[in-house]
Amino acid sequence: MDRRSFLHATTFASAGMLMPKLLHATVKEYPDVRTPANQRKFTSKAVEDTIANFRKFTSNAELGWLFENCFPNNLDTTFEFEIL
């Protein structure tokens, strides 16, 4: 590695460590992108309780938002519910 490439790489690495808030997008509020309740194929109080419990015990707001949107969507779009 030549001197110029080394300085270039270490400058960006140092800036990334010194200014993490500038490199990561921060969103104060996350949009609700869940399918409306009247259009869902599958609903469950246990799923809603699991989401509430997960959000209560995680300190990462974005992770809680992802789980709240992705977990029920996965159940709604992946599985076919049928009463036999």
N, C-alpha and C positions, 0 to 999 in steps of 0.2 A: 504494500500500500504506500503510495507516495504521500508526501507531507500535506499537499493540498486536499487530497481525499480524506486524510485523517482529521484535519482541522474542520472540514465540512461536516463529517459524520459526528465528531464529538461536540461541535457547536449545537447541532440540532438535538443531540441526546441530552446535553446539559440544559438546554432551553426547555425540553420536555419534562425534565425532573424539577426544574425551578418554577415552572408556571403551569401546573397541571390543570388549574381551573380554566385557563385560556384554551387548552387543547381539548377539553371535554365539554360537550354541549350540556347545559343544565336546563332542565324544564321544571318549573315550579308545579304546574298542574298537568296531568296527563289526560288526554281525551278518552272518553268512554267509547270504545269501539265494539262492544259486545252486541250480538244480535238482540233486537228487542224481544222482551219476554214472550209476546204473543206470536213470534215467528220461530221460536226455538222448537226443535224436534224433541228435546230431552230437557226436563227440569227436575231438580232434586234439592230438597232441603239440605241433605247431607253435603252436596257439592257447595252450596252457598255457605254452609257452616264451615267447611274446610277452607274456603277462600277467606272468610272473615278471620278464622283462626290463624291462617298463614300471614295475613296482613298485620295481625295484631303482634305476632312474634318476630317479624322481620323488621330490621331498622332501615332497609334499603327500599325507598319509596318506588323506585323504578321496577325493582324485582317484584314487589307486591302488585304493581299495576300489570306487569307482564303476566304474572300468574292468574290474576283476576280475569284477564281477557283471553289468555291462551288455553288454560285448563278446561273451562266449559266449552270453548269453541272446538277443542279436540274431541270432547265427548259428543258434541252435537254433530260434527261432520264425519267422524270416523266410524262410529258404531250405529247400527240400525236397531232400534228398539221395537220389539214386537211382543205383544202379550199372547201367549199360547193357550 
